[in-house]
Amino acid sequence: MTRRLPDQPAAGQVEVGGLPLRTWTWDGGGATTVLLLHGFLDVGRTWSFVVEALPDDFDGHVVALDWRGHGESGWVGPGGYYHFADYARDLEVVTRAVRRDRLALVGHSMGAQAVGMWLGARPRGADAALLVEGLGPVPLPEAAYPGRMATWLDQTAPFDAERWVRPMRDLEHAASRLQRLNARLTPERAARLAGWATTEGPGGGLVWCYDPLHRTTSPVPVPSAVAAHFWAGVRCPLGWIGGAESRWTGPALDAWLDGLPLGLRRHLPGAGHMVQNDQPQALAAALVEFLAAV
């Protein structure tokens, strides 16, 4: 059987308030758009391993997004910052631009949090959402907020980008860093990720494809009680996939998941937090199963 999805994605662009956001599209010709949303300090093409593992007859319209300040998308520039409300606005615009008859969202980690915020405000915005290592609200005592604001001010007023950048010699060096962060990452996948996630630095060598401003402490995270209201507003079918070896597993996560109306809830063996890189075949199979059920 001829494979429906192309081997390589087509690069596209969607503008949000003048900021260009990069999209990567594998078009199988079908009526269902599957929008893949990466996590913190990652790139849209991290989903390539999952897309390549989808069945030959999968005809979805698959689109991966580079969030603002990541990959080949634009940076906010001097005076700007990255807040979760910005990611919700990105989804508002991008989904309108790329969706066909049906829309399924697949969000990893930070991407899953953005999905919850947008769907809480737009309960009928998507037909289904699969959360990959979605971790739920991060508890933070109210008394901690002034300290976080002070840290953010220390880091950003003024902001020194060089403080946060450690250039790499070449792609091999970048791949080795990725494998230090994730020992489950195979050399072949590490090499491909390094090629997608690096660019030439201003002073030579390679740097990661994200705005160093992301490395600073977010000043005002969404309070847990407020985040709970966003999740309570989601009306589309939900699924959750996590890594059995993720460091984020535990009672707090289980308690949050117990409160969601999940049609699919599964931990994948042999996977940590970066499920899409550790077990792409198993994640692809779970995605197909989830979409068939909704």
Secondary structure by P-SEA (a helix, b strand, c coil): cccccccbbbbbccccccbbbbbbbbcccccbbbbbbbccccccccaaaaaaacccccccbbbbbbcccccccccccccccccaaaaaaaaaaaaaaccccbbbbbbcaaaaaaaaaaaaaccccccbbbbcccccbbbbcccaaaaaaaaaaaacccccccccbbbbccaaaaaaaaaaacccccaaaaaaaaaacccccccccccccccccccccccccccaaaaaaaaaacccbbbbbbbcccccccaaaaaaaaaccccbbbbbcccccccccccaaaaaaaaaaaaaac
